[in-house]
Amino acid sequence: MTDTILDECPLGYSRGYSDDIDVLREREYPQLSDTTYLDHAGTTPYAKSLIDSFSRDLSANLFGNPHSLSASSQRSTQRVDDIRLRTLRFFHADPDHFDLVFVANATTAIKLVAEALRDDPHGFWYGYHVDAHTSLVGARELATAGSRCFTTDPEVEEWIAQPDPGRTRTAQLFAFPAQSNMNGRRLPLRWCKQIRAKTKEDARVYTLLDAASLVSSSSLDLSDVSSAPDFTVLSFYKIFGFPDLGALIVRKHAGHVFAQRRFFGGGTVDMVLTREAQWHAKKACVHEALEDGTLPFHNIIALDSAFETHARLYGSMDNVSAHARFLAKSLYDRLAALRHFNGERVCHFYMGRSPDFANSAQGPILAFNLRSSQGGWIGKSEVERLANVKNVQIRSGTLCNPGGAASQLGWSGTDMLRHFSAGMRCGDDNDIMDERPTGILRVSLGAMSNRSDVEAFMAFVEEFYVEKTPNVCSVVSPAAEDSSYAGFYVESLAVYPIKSCGAFKVPDGQRWEVRREGLAWDREWCLIHQGTGVALSQKKYPRMALIRPTIDLARGVLRVVCGEYSPEQTMEISLQREDADLVTTTLCNNAAKPSTVCGDQVVVQVYSSATVSSFFSTFLGVPCTLARFPPQSATRYTSRSRPSIRHHRPAEESPMPGSFPPDTPVSHTPEPTPTPILLSNESPILLISRSSVNRLNETIKAGAKKAVAADVFRANIIVAENLPHQLANTERPYIEDRWTSFTVGPDRLPFDVLGPCQRCQMVCIDQYSGARRDEPFSTLAKTRKVGSQIVFGRHAAVAVHGDGDGVEEGSRTVMAGDVVRPWYSD
């Protein structure tokens, strides 16, 4: 980069870099070409030339296990020793005063220190800052002499000024992050020196600095031994993107704490007795005594390429720090300036009133939540889902910072326990509880971030979350006001035999049975991961849309085709549960196995045939197999309640062999009856309106986007309007939002409407190609938002109200062309 170009750059923006950041990104980070990556605090992307350099290194050299005297082993040992020294120098740590232990990650390093102090005969006391990462908090469980969480900086200062005189024999460890991984606030590194000066070297008070978040975008200077932490932990993938490796930097004066460590592994001892006595001689060098077993020497060798590449591209960590902080301040200022039409702020920050980016007191991390024009909180999960659709990568939740997040959000321990009892778990969709958010949105920038990332994120927030006029999200179209006539019919019926796979369209003219669990055969099977037992979903595996099942009632089989039809990509499974005489497969000892479906723990019957598992695994590229929901298991119910009074009725034989048995008769009861479901997400039946799809597509096309097929909504029933001639051009989109119930067919089979269907990014998967796009979710987010939910379609279930419905159990059927008669909320 020439001096002229540098002078034209804003202060700090890519100064000192080997090239203009946009040119550098295009050449070194092709993986960022189609996305806006804003999660550098999680990990930063790796450069293409880093991988190329490492590959050349491996191709040109033979590296053996370091625990040997062979030439290849000695080559590995030499490289590891050299890289260890290079790493210390990267952090300005004098090897005469510091040693470096290679570990898997920062968490492993924390655990290594805590376990060593735990093995001390007197145990240890542990203090930690409230902004600590979860892994720092976890060390308290090993502190046999007690622990304390310091909730403010003044509390720490007070403790340093007045240390506990009663703890003379017990070791004390104080741990804190150099930079909060939640909001980027940097804590005072002077605490290490203050503690050492106040307690003296022989007082056995140690400091542990979690530098993982700081070093991702800033330099760490350990040149002043007197002020350096006793233990520093970090992860290299946060700096370079690769390799997946961490380090524990030990101030040698504190290295004796590991002398009491009980466990030893291969390579950490000079001699071991196994029969006569339990004796061993540990190695004296800190890193040799702590690096158990064979080192991840290939990863360590990759670190050499990482240092070379990073220095060549960016010059220094100070350059990276200035660049990332410049962008973070720019983004912060612009987000803070956003206002709704009524002047209300869009962003609520958790970073103090005025984060100090200029004086390095604030790292390039922004923590915030979004609010509506009326002050309502926007759910973190909704924002992250929509961001994913728009190829914007951010982070949400408590961000592995439980204390910092809870204090910023105003949650007490009692509140959190109450939330846990109510079902809240880490990573779930419980976004708002007690009218307050349960998590935070985090945007973080790094070395290769650029102004386009800032612009893209600003455009995302402005498009979807800045209300420019009142009532920006209409729910029911004005055209829906006239509901004086019925005029609806079943346009088509669809069954999804295998959860998250393609639809089976019920042929026109064929009546199809409806059970309390939904349409017969709907979501009766699923694909489960052979390792975890979790049911696969199209959200993670879009190719599942190309698995197309067909129900052949005449032959009694479920025929499955993967992709284009061919004999090699076709399998037939018997519909009969007890039928072992399969057409093309040798099935199948049905084995009960626990599985997770939509967050629920269920027991499914697994097809143990290798032919079955290979058929699906080969097509998806995922180790999976087929499973079936067991009959009458009654383990899942819809969370959507409706009053239902049932009367005893005689069970009749099902017209579809192998489908679920008739409902178990129950006594008349005025209590609400839960609605059973099989493997569907929320309810037995999903209904959408063709008129609503048409209106949605008009809005999508008005934005110069391509219309979507109704299939993306994966409805069981699509209803259409049979308009009188004088209203031929007047559809009523979204009128179904006001339906409370409806009947179908000549026998007027009754259905209850259970509520709206909340939509996620799965609707963006083309059901014919498996390709992702941003519609229709993007348009739904702007036009079909109710509270914190984005809705389209209605959940329904066949009504069971006793003898009054006049419909026998075995005769509940529907067919394309049946008349639909709705009842309205008004």
C-alpha positions in Angstrom: 0.0 0.0 0.0 1.5 3.4 -1.0 1.8 6.4 1.3 -0.7 8.2 -0.9 -3.3 5.5 -0.4 -2.6 5.4 3.3 -3.1 9.1 3.6 -6.5 8.7 2.0 -7.6 6.0 4.5 -9.5 7.0 7.6 -7.5 6.9 10.8 -6.7 3.3 11.6 -8.6 1.8 8.7 -6.3 -0.9 7.2 -3.2 1.2 8.0 -0.1 -0.9 7.9 -1.8 -3.7 6.0 -0.1 -5.3 3.0 -2.9 -4.2 0.7 -6.2 -2.4 0.6 -8.6 -4.4 2.8 -11.1 -5.1 0.0 -8.3 -6.4 -2.3 -6.9 -8.4 0.5 -10.3 -9.9 1.3 -11.0 -10.9 -2.3 -7.6 -12.7 -2.5 -7.3 -14.2 1.0 -10.8 -14.8 2.2 -13.0 -16.2 -0.6 -15.2 -17.8 2.0 -16.5 -14.3 2.9 -17.6 -13.4 -0.6 -21.3 -14.2 -0.1 -21.7 -13.4 3.6 -21.4 -10.7 6.2 -19.3 -12.2 9.0 -19.7 -10.4 12.3 -18.7 -13.1 14.8 -14.9 -12.6 15.1 -15.2 -12.9 18.9 -16.2 -16.5 18.3 -13.5 -17.2 15.8 -11.9 -15.2 13.0 -11.8 -16.6 9.5 -8.4 -18.1 8.3 -6.5 -16.8 5.3 -6.2 -18.9 2.2 -2.5 -18.4 2.1 -2.2 -19.7 5.6 -3.7 -23.0 4.6 -1.6 -23.1 1.4 1.6 -22.5 3.4 0.7 -25.2 6.0 -0.1 -27.6 3.2 3.3 -26.9 1.5 5.0 -27.4 4.9 3.4 -30.8 5.4 4.0 -31.9 1.8 7.7 -31.0 2.0 8.5 -32.5 5.4 8.0 -35.7 7.2 7.0 -35.1 10.9 7.1 -37.9 13.3 5.9 -38.3 16.9 8.1 -36.1 19.0 8.6 -38.9 21.7 11.3 -40.5 19.7 14.9 -40.1 18.4 14.2 -40.7 14.8 15.0 -38.0 12.3 11.3 -37.2 11.6 10.6 -37.1 15.3 13.5 -34.8 16.0 12.3 -32.6 13.2 9.0 -32.3 15.0 10.6 -31.6 18.3 12.8 -28.9 16.9 9.9 -27.2 15.2 7.8 -27.3 18.3 10.6 -25.8 20.4 11.1 -23.0 17.9 7.4 -22.2 17.6 7.1 -22.2 21.4 9.8 -19.5 21.6 8.2 -17.6 18.7 4.9 -17.6 20.5 6.3 -16.2 23.7 8.0 -13.5 21.7 4.7 -12.7 19.9 3.4 -11.8 23.4 6.7 -10.1 24.4 7.2 -12.7 27.1 10.8 -13.3 28.1 11.5 -17.1 28.0 13.8 -16.6 31.0 10.7 -15.6 33.0 7.8 -17.4 31.2 7.0 -20.8 29.9 4.3 -21.8 27.5 2.2 -24.9 27.6 0.3 -25.9 24.4 -3.3 -27.0 25.1 -6.4 -27.6 23.2 -8.0 -24.2 24.0 -8.3 -21.6 26.7 -10.8 -23.6 28.7 -8.3 -26.5 28.9 -5.7 -24.1 30.2 -8.0 -22.8 32.9 -8.8 -26.3 34.0 -5.1 -27.2 34.2 -4.5 -24.4 36.6 -7.6 -25.0 38.7 -6.9 -28.8 39.0 -3.3 -28.2 40.0 -4.4 -25.9 42.9 -7.2 -28.3 43.9 -4.5 -31.0 44.3 -2.7 -28.8 46.9 -3.2 -30.4 50.4 -4.8 -27.2 51.6 -6.9 -26.6 48.5 -7.5 -23.1 47.3 -9.8 -20.1 47.4 -11.1 -18.6 44.2 -12.2 -15.2 43.2 -13.5 -14.2 39.8 -15.0 -11.2 38.1 -18.7 -11.1 37.1 -17.7 -10.5 33.4 -15.9 -13.9 33.3 -16.5 -16.4 30.6 -18.3 -19.6 31.6 -15.1 -21.5 31.7 -13.6 -19.1 34.3 -16.8 -19.4 36.4 -16.5 -23.2 36.2 -13.2 -23.2 38.1 -15.1 -22.3 41.3 -16.3 -25.9 41.6 -12.8 -27.0 42.3 -12.1 -24.3 45.0 -12.4 -26.3 48.2 -11.7 -23.2 50.4 -14.6 -21.2 48.9 -15.1 -18.7 46.2 -16.4 -15.2 45.5 -17.8 -13.4 42.5 -16.8 -9.7 42.3 -19.7 -7.9 40.7 -18.0 -4.5 40.2 -14.5 -3.2 39.6 -14.6 -1.2 42.9 -15.2 -4.5 44.7 -12.0 -5.9 43.3 -10.1 -2.7 44.2 -11.3 -3.0 47.8 -10.4 -6.6 48.0 -6.9 -5.9 46.7 -6.5 -3.1 49.2 -7.7 -5.2 52.1 -6.6 -8.8 51.5 -8.0 -11.5 53.9 -5.3 -12.0 56.6 -6.9 -15.3 57.6 -5.8 -17.1 54.5 -2.1 -17.6 55.1 -1.8 -21.2 54.3 -4.4 -21.6 51.6 -3.6 -20.6 48.1 -5.8 -17.9 46.5 -6.5 -17.5 42.8 -8.1 -14.4 41.3 -9.2 -14.7 37.7 -10.6 -12.1 35.3 -10.9 -11.5 31.6 -8.7 -9.0 29.9 -11.7 -8.1 27.7 -15.3 -9.2 28.2 -16.3 -11.6 25.4 -19.8 -10.3 25.9 -19.5 -6.5 25.3 -15.8 -5.9 24.7 -15.2 -3.8 27.8 -11.5 -4.1 28.8 -10.7 -4.6 32.5 -7.7 -3.1 34.3 -4.6 -5.2 33.7 -2.9 -3.3 36.5 -4.8 -5.6 39.0 -2.1 -8.3 38.6 0.7 -5.9 39.7 -1.4 -4.4 42.5 -2.2 -7.8 43.9 1.4 -8.9 43.8 2.6 -5.6 45.4 0.1 -5.9 48.2 0.4 -9.5 49.0 4.1 -10.1 48.4 5.5 -13.0 46.3 5.4 -15.5 49.1 1.7 -15.0 50.1 0.5 -17.6 47.5 -2.0 -15.3 45.9 -2.0 -15.9 42.2 -3.6 -14.2 39.2 -5.1 -15.8 36.1 -5.8 -13.7 33.0 -8.3 -14.9 30.4 -6.8 -13.1 27.3 -8.7 -15.1 24.7 -11.1 -12.3 23.8 -8.4 -9.5 24.0 -5.8 -11.1 21.7 -8.3 -11.8 19.0 -7.9 -8.1 17.9 -5.3 -6.6 20.2 -1.7 -7.1 21.3 -0.8 -8.5 24.7 2.4 -7.2 26.2 4.0 -9.4 29.0 7.4 -7.7 28.9 7.0 -6.3 32.4 7.4 -9.4 34.5 6.4 -7.6 37.7 3.0 -6.7 36.3 2.3 -9.8 34.3 -0.3 -12.4 35.3 0.9 -15.6 36.9 -1.2 -17.5 34.4 -2.4 -16.4 31.0 -4.8 -18.4 28.9 -5.8 -17.9 25.2 -6.8 -19.6 22.0 -5.0 -19.1 18.7 -8.0 -19.7 16.4 -9.4 -16.4 17.7 -6.3 -14.6 16.4 -5.6 -16.5 13.1 -8.7 -18.6 12.5 -6.5 -21.7 12.4 -5.1 -23.9 14.0 -7.5 -25.0 16.7 -5.0 -24.7 19.5 -4.6 -22.9 22.8 -1.9 -21.9 25.2 -1.2 -21.5 28.9 1.6 -19.0 29.6 3.1 -19.5 33.0 5.1 -17.0 34.9 7.9 -19.3 36.1 7.9 -17.8 39.6 4.4 -19.4 40.0 5.3 -22.6 38.3 5.6 -24.5 41.6 1.8 -24.7 41.9 2.0 -27.6 39.5 4.3 -29.6 41.8 1.3 -30.9 43.7 -0.5 -32.0 40.5 -1.3 -35.7 40.8 -2.1 -36.9 37.3 0.8 -37.5 34.9 0.7 -38.6 31.3 3.1 -40.0 28.8 6.1 -37.7 28.2 5.7 -35.7 31.5 7.8 -38.0 33.7 11.4 -39.2 33.7 10.7 -42.5 35.4 7.7 -44.5 36.7 7.5 -47.5 39.0 4.4 -49.7 38.5 4.9 -52.8 40.7 7.0 -52.3 43.8 5.8 -48.8 44.7 3.6 -46.0 43.3 6.4 -43.7 42.5 7.3 -41.4 39.6 9.7 -38.6 38.8 8.2 -35.6 37.1 10.1 -33.5 34.6 11.3 -30.2 36.0 10.4 -28.0 33.1 6.9 -26.6 33.4 5.7 -27.3 29.9 7.3 -30.8 29.8 5.6 -31.7 33.1 2.2 -30.5 31.9 1.9 -31.5 28.2 0.4 -34.9 28.8 0.8 -37.5 26.0 1.7 -36.7 22.4 1.4 -33.0 21.6 -0.9 -31.9 18.7 2.4 -31.3 16.8 0.8 -30.8 13.4 -1.4 -28.1 14.8 1.7 -26.5 16.5 3.6 -26.6 13.2 0.6 -24.9 11.6 1.0 -22.1 14.1 4.3 -21.2 12.3 2.4 -20.6 9.1 -0.2 -18.6 11.0 2.4 -16.2 12.4 4.1 -15.8 9.1 0.8 -15.1 7.2 -0.6 -12.8 9.8 2.6 -10.7 9.9 2.7 -10.5 6.1 -0.9 -9.5 5.7 -1.4 -7.2 8.7 2.0 -6.1 9.9 1.2 -6.1 13.6 -1.6 -6.7 16.2 -1.6 -2.9 16.8 -2.6 -2.4 13.1 -5.4 -4.9 13.6 -6.6 -3.3 16.8 -6.8 0.2 15.2 -8.6 -1.1 12.2 -11.2 -3.2 14.1 -11.9 -0.4 16.6 -12.3 2.2 13.9 -15.0 0.0 12.3 -16.6 -0.8 15.7 -16.9 2.8 16.6 -18.4 3.6 13.1 -21.0 0.9 13.5 -21.8 1.9 17.1 -22.3 5.5 16.2 -24.7 4.6 13.4 -26.7 2.1 15.4 -27.0 4.5 18.3 -28.4 7.2 15.9 -31.2 5.0 14.6 -34.7 6.1 15.4 -38.2 4.9 14.7 -40.7 7.3 13.1 -41.8 8.4 16.6 -38.2 9.2 17.7 -37.8 6.1 19.9 -34.4 4.5 19.8 -34.0 1.2 17.8 -30.9 -0.1 19.7 -30.5 -0.6 23.4 -26.8 -1.1 24.2 -25.1 -3.0 27.1 -21.7 -1.2 26.9 -22.0 1.8 29.1 -23.1 5.2 28.1 -20.1 6.1 25.9 -17.7 3.2 25.1 -14.2 4.5 24.8 -12.9 3.1 21.5 -10.3 5.8 21.0 -8.2 5.0 24.1 -8.4 1.2 23.8 -10.7 0.8 26.8 -13.3 -0.8 24.5 -12.7 -3.7 22.1 -14.4 -4.1 18.7 -17.5 -5.9 20.2 -21.1 -4.4 20.3 -23.7 -5.9 22.6 -27.3 -4.7 22.2 -30.9 -5.6 21.7 -33.5 -4.1 19.3 -36.8 -2.5 20.3 -39.9 -1.6 18.5 -41.4 1.9 18.2 -43.6 1.1 21.2 -40.7 0.1 23.3 -41.3 -3.7 22.9 -38.2 -6.0 22.8 -37.4 -7.8 19.6 -36.5 -11.4 20.3 -32.9 -12.4 19.8 -33.8 -15.6 18.0 -36.0 -13.8 15.5 -33.1 -11.4 14.7 -30.5 -14.2 14.3 -32.8 -16.3 12.2 -33.6 -13.4 9.8 -29.9 -12.5 9.8 -29.1 -16.0 8.7 -31.5 -15.7 5.8 -29.8 -12.5 4.7 -26.3 -14.2 5.1 -25.4 -12.0 8.1 -23.5 -14.0 10.7 -23.9 -12.7 14.3 -24.2 -14.2 17.8 -27.1 -14.2 20.3 -27.9 -15.4 23.7 -26.0 -15.1 27.0 -22.7 -15.4 25.0 -21.0 -17.8 27.4 -20.9 -15.0 29.9 -23.6 -15.8 32.4 -22.7 -13.2 35.0 -22.2 -10.3 32.7 -25.3 -11.1 30.7 -27.5 -11.5 33.8 -26.3 -8.3 35.4 -26.7 -6.3 32.2 -30.2 -7.7 31.6 -31.2 -7.2 35.2 -31.8 -10.8 36.1 -31.2 -12.0 39.6 -30.3 -15.6 40.6 -33.9 -16.2 41.7 -35.2 -14.9 38.3 -32.8 -17.3 36.5 -33.9 -20.3 38.5 -37.5 -19.5 37.9 -36.8 -19.3 34.2 -35.0 -22.6 34.3 -38.0 -24.2 36.0 -40.2 -22.7 33.3 -38.2 -24.5 30.6 -35.6 -22.0 29.6 -32.3 -23.5 28.4 -29.1 -22.2 26.8 -29.7 -21.7 23.1 -33.5 -22.0 23.1 -36.1 -19.6 21.7 -37.3 -18.3 25.1 -36.4 -14.8 24.1 -38.7 -12.7 26.3 -39.7 -13.6 29.8 -41.4 -11.4 32.4 -41.4 -8.8 29.6 -37.6 -8.6 29.5 -35.1 -10.1 27.1 -33.3 -13.3 28.1 -30.3 -12.8 25.8 -28.2 -10.3 23.9 -27.2 -9.7 20.3 -23.5 -9.5 19.7 -21.6 -8.1 16.7 -17.8 -8.4 16.7 -15.3 -7.2 14.1 -11.8 -8.4 13.3 -8.7 -7.9 11.2 -10.4 -8.6 7.8 -13.7 -6.8 8.5 -14.4 -3.9 6.1 -16.8 -1.0 5.6 -19.0 -3.3 3.5 -19.7 -5.4 6.6 -20.8 -2.3 8.4 -23.0 -1.1 5.5 -24.6 -4.6 5.2 -25.5 -4.8 8.8 -26.9 -1.3 8.9 -29.0 -2.1 5.8 -30.3 -5.2 7.5 -31.3 -3.4 10.7 -32.8 -0.5 8.8 -34.8 -2.7 6.4 -36.4 -5.0 9.0 -36.3 -3.2 12.4 -36.6 0.5 11.8 -40.3 1.4 11.7 -40.7 4.3 9.3 -44.4 4.7 9.6 -47.1 3.5 12.1 -48.6 0.1 11.6 -45.8 -1.2 9.4 -46.8 -4.8 10.0 -50.3 -5.4 8.9 -51.8 -8.8 9.9 -55.1 -9.0 8.0 -55.5 -7.4 4.6 -58.2 -4.8 4.2 -59.6 -7.0 1.4 -60.5 -9.5 4.1 -63.2 -7.5 5.7 -66.1 -9.1 3.7 -66.7 -12.5 5.2 -70.4 -12.8 4.4 -70.1 -15.9 2.3 -68.2 -19.2 2.5 -66.6 -19.7 -0.9 -63.7 -21.9 0.1 -62.7 -25.4 -1.0 -59.8 -27.7 -0.5 -57.4 -27.0 -3.4 -54.9 -29.8 -2.5 -53.9 -32.1 0.3 -50.3 -33.1 1.2 -48.8 -35.6 3.6 -45.2 -35.6 4.8 -44.6 -39.2 5.8 -40.9 -38.6 6.7 -40.4 -35.5 8.8 -38.6 -32.7 7.0 -38.6 -34.7 3.7 -40.7 -34.1 0.5 -44.4 -34.0 0.3 -46.7 -36.8 -0.9 -49.6 -35.0 -2.8 -52.8 -36.9 -2.2 -54.3 -37.7 -5.6 -57.4 -35.8 -6.7 -60.5 -37.9 -6.2 -59.1 -39.9 -3.3 -60.6 -39.4 0.2 -57.9 -39.3 2.9 -58.4 -40.3 6.5 -57.9 -37.6 9.2 -57.0 -38.7 12.7 -56.5 -36.7 15.9 -52.8 -36.9 15.2 -53.3 -35.4 11.7 -53.7 -36.8 8.2 -53.0 -40.5 8.1 -49.3 -41.2 7.6 -48.2 -37.6 8.2 -44.9 -37.3 10.0 -44.9 -40.9 11.1 -41.3 -41.5 10.1 -38.1 -39.4 10.6 -34.4 -39.6 9.9 -32.2 -39.7 13.0 -28.5 -39.1 13.3 -26.8 -42.4 14.1 -24.4 -40.7 16.5 -26.7 -38.3 18.5 -30.1 -39.7 17.9 -31.4 -36.3 17.0 -34.0 -36.1 14.3 -32.7 -34.4 11.1 -34.3 -31.2 9.9 -34.3 -29.4 6.6 -33.1 -26.3 8.3 -29.7 -28.0 8.7 -29.9 -30.4 5.7 -31.8 -28.7 2.9 -31.2 -31.7 0.6 -33.8 -33.6 2.6 -36.4 -31.8 0.4 -35.2 -34.0 -2.4 -36.2 -37.2 -0.5 -39.7 -37.8 -1.9 -41.9 -40.4 -0.3 -45.0 -41.9 -1.9 -47.7 -43.9 -0.1 -48.9 -46.8 -2.2 -51.9 -48.1 -0.5 -52.6 -50.8 -3.1 -49.3 -52.4 -2.5 -49.0 -51.5 1.2 -45.6 -49.7 0.9 -44.0 -46.4 1.5 -41.9 -45.8 -1.7 -39.0 -43.4 -1.2 -37.1 -41.7 -4.1 -33.9 -39.7 -3.5 -33.4 -37.1 -6.2 -34.3 -38.1 -9.7 -36.1 -41.4 -10.1 -33.9 -44.4 -10.7 -34.0 -48.0 -9.3 -30.7 -47.4 -7.4 -32.2 -44.4 -5.6 -35.6 -46.0 -4.8 -36.5 -47.9 -1.7 -39.8 -49.5 -0.5 -40.7 -49.8 3.2 -43.7 -51.8 4.3 -46.6 -49.8 5.8 -47.3 -52.8 8.0 -45.4 -52.6 11.3 -45.2 -56.4 11.6 -44.6 -57.2 8.0 -41.0 -58.5 7.6 -41.5 -59.4 3.9 -40.2 -56.2 2.4 -40.1 -55.6 -1.3 -36.5 -54.4 -1.7 -35.0 -54.4 1.7 -34.3 -56.9 4.5 -35.8 -55.1 7.5 -35.9 -54.7 10.1 -35.7 -55.4 13.7 -37.5 -52.4 15.1 -35.3 -51.3 18.0 -36.5 -48.7 20.5 -34.1 -45.8 20.8 -34.4 -42.4 22.4 -34.4 -39.5 20.1 -34.8 -35.7 20.2 -37.5 -34.3 18.0 -38.1 -30.5 18.0 -36.6 -30.4 21.5 -38.8 -33.2 22.8 -37.3 -36.5 24.1 -39.2 -39.4 22.4 -38.7 -43.1 21.8 -38.7 -44.2 18.2 -38.5 -47.5 16.5 -35.3 -47.6 14.5 -34.8 -49.5 11.3 -31.6 -51.5 12.0 -31.1 -52.7 8.4 -27.8 -51.5 7.0 -29.5 -51.2 3.6 -31.9 -48.7 5.0 -29.3 -46.5 6.7 -27.0 -46.7 3.8 -29.7 -45.6 1.4 -30.4 -42.3 3.3 -26.8 -41.7 4.5 -25.3 -42.0 1.0 -27.8 -39.5 -0.4 -27.5 -36.9 2.4 -23.9 -37.4 3.2 -24.9 -37.7 6.9 -24.7 -40.9 9.0 -28.4 -41.4 9.6 -31.1 -44.0 9.5 -34.9 -44.3 9.3 -37.1 -44.4 12.5 -40.8 -44.7 13.0 -43.0 -43.2 15.8 -44.4 -46.1 17.8 -48.2 -46.5 17.9 -50.1 -45.2 20.8 -47.0 -43.9 22.5 -48.7 -40.7 23.6 -45.4 -39.1 24.3 -46.0 -35.9 22.4 -48.8 -33.3 22.5 -49.2 -30.0 20.8 -48.5 -27.0 23.1 -51.5 -25.3 21.6 -54.5 -26.1 23.7 -58.2 -26.1 22.8 -61.2 -27.1 24.8 -62.4 -30.5 23.9 -65.1 -32.7 25.3 -65.0 -36.3 24.2 -67.6 -39.1 24.5 -67.1 -42.8 24.5 -67.3 -44.2 21.0 -66.8 -47.6 19.5 -63.5 -48.0 17.8 -63.7 -48.9 14.1 -61.1 -50.5 11.9 -59.0 -48.0 10.0 -59.5 -48.0 6.2 -55.7 -47.6 5.8 -53.7 -50.6 7.0 -50.8 -49.9 9.3 -51.9 -46.4 10.2 -52.5 -45.4 13.8 -55.2 -47.3 15.6 -58.4 -45.5 16.4 -58.5 -43.1 19.3 -58.5 -44.7 22.7 -62.0 -44.1 24.1 -62.1 -41.9 27.2 -64.9 -40.9 29.6 -66.9 -37.7 29.1 -65.0 -34.9 30.8 -65.3 -31.1 30.9 -61.5 -30.8 31.1 -59.5 -29.7 28.0 -58.2 -32.7 26.1 -54.6 -32.4 24.9 -54.1 -32.9 21.2 -51.7 -35.6 20.3 -49.1 -35.2 17.5 -46.6 -37.5 16.0 -43.4 -36.0 14.7 -44.7 -32.6 13.5 -43.4 -29.5 15.2 -46.5 -28.0 16.8 -49.8 -29.3 15.7 -51.6 -32.1 13.8 -52.5 -30.1 10.7 -51.2 -27.0 9.0 -53.5 -25.0 6.7 -52.7 -22.1 4.3 -54.7 -20.1 1.9 -54.0 -19.8 -1.8 -55.2 -16.2 -1.7 -52.7 -15.4 1.0 -49.9 -17.0 -1.0 -50.9 -14.9 -4.0 -50.9 -11.7 -1.9 -47.5 -12.5 -0.4 -46.1 -13.1 -3.9 -47.4 -9.8 -5.1 -45.4 -8.1 -2.3 -42.3 -10.2 -3.1 -42.5 -9.4 -6.8 -42.9 -5.7 -6.0 -39.5 -5.9 -4.4 -38.1 -7.3 -7.7 -37.8 -10.8 -6.2 -39.0 -14.1 -7.6 -42.3 -15.4 -6.4 -42.3 -18.6 -4.2 -44.3 -21.8 -4.6 -46.9 -22.6 -2.0 -45.0 -25.8 -1.3 -42.3 -23.9 0.7 -44.9 -23.6 3.5 -45.3 -27.4 3.8 -49.0 -27.2 4.5 -51.2 -30.2 4.8 -54.3 -28.4 3.5 -54.3 -25.6 0.9 -57.7 -23.9 0.7 -58.7 -21.7 -2.2 -61.6 -19.3 -2.8 -64.4 -20.1 -5.2 -65.5 -16.6 -5.8 -68.8 -15.6 -7.2 -68.6 -14.0 -10.7 -69.1 -10.5 -9.5 -66.1 -10.8 -7.1 -63.9 -12.7 -9.5 -61.0 -10.3 -8.9 -61.4 -9.8 -5.2 -59.5 -12.4 -3.2 -59.5 -12.2 0.6 -55.9 -12.8 1.7 -55.2 -13.5 5.3 -59.0 -13.9 6.1 -58.0 -17.3 7.7 -56.3 -15.3 10.5 -59.9 -14.7 11.8 -61.0 -18.4 11.6 -61.8 -20.1 14.9 -63.0 -23.3 13.3 -64.1 -24.8 10.0 -65.8 -27.8 8.5 -64.8 -29.7 5.4 -66.7 -31.9 3.0 -70.3 -33.1 2.6 -70.3 -34.5 6.2 -69.0 -31.2 7.5 -66.0 -32.7 9.3 -65.3 -30.2 12.1 -61.8 -28.7 12.8 -60.6 -26.4 15.5 -58.1 -23.7 14.7 -55.4 -23.7 17.3 -53.6 -20.6 16.3 -51.1 -19.0 13.9 -48.0 -20.9 12.6 -44.8 -19.2 13.6 -42.4 -19.3 10.7 -38.6 -19.8 10.6 -36.0 -19.7 7.8 -37.0 -23.2 6.7 -39.6 -21.6 4.3 -36.6 -20.3 2.3 -35.7 -23.8 1.0 -37.0 -24.5 -2.5 -38.8 -27.9 -2.1 -37.9 -28.9 -5.7 -34.2 -28.0 -5.8 -33.2 -27.9 -2.1 -31.6 -24.4 -2.7 -31.8 -21.7 -0.2 -32.9 -18.1 -0.8 -34.0 -15.2 1.3 -37.7 -15.3 0.4 -40.4 -15.6 1.5 -39.0 -15.1 5.1 -37.7 -11.6 4.4 -41.0 -10.4 3.2 -42.9 -12.2 6.0 -40.7 -10.5 8.5 -41.9 -7.1 7.2 -45.5 -7.9 6.6 -46.6 -10.7 8.8 -45.2 -9.9 12.2 -47.4 -10.3 15.3 -45.6 -9.4 18.5 -42.3 -11.2 18.3 -43.6 -13.9 15.9 -43.5 -14.0 12.2 -46.7 -15.9 11.2 -48.2 -17.5 8.1 -50.9 -20.2 8.0 -53.0 -21.7 10.8 -52.5 -24.7 13.0 -55.6 -27.0 13.2 -56.8 -30.3 14.5 -59.9 -32.4 13.9 -62.5 -31.4 16.5 -63.6 -34.0 19.0 -66.6 -32.6 21.0 -68.6 -35.7 21.7 -71.7 -37.1 20.0 -72.7 -33.7 18.7 -70.2 -33.7 15.8 -72.0 -36.6 14.2 -68.8 -38.0 12.7 -67.7 -41.6 13.3 -64.0 -42.2 14.1 -63.3 -44.3 11.0 -65.2 -42.1 8.6 -63.2 -38.9 9.1 -61.9 -38.2 5.6 -61.2 -35.2 3.4 -60.6 -34.8 -0.3 -59.4 -32.2 -2.8 -62.5 -30.2 -3.9 -64.3 -30.5 -0.6 -66.2 -27.4 0.5 -64.6 -25.5 3.4 -67.0 -23.6 5.7 -65.2 -21.3 8.2 -66.4 -19.7 11.5 -65.0 -16.3 12.4 -63.8 -14.7 15.6 -66.4 -11.9 15.2 
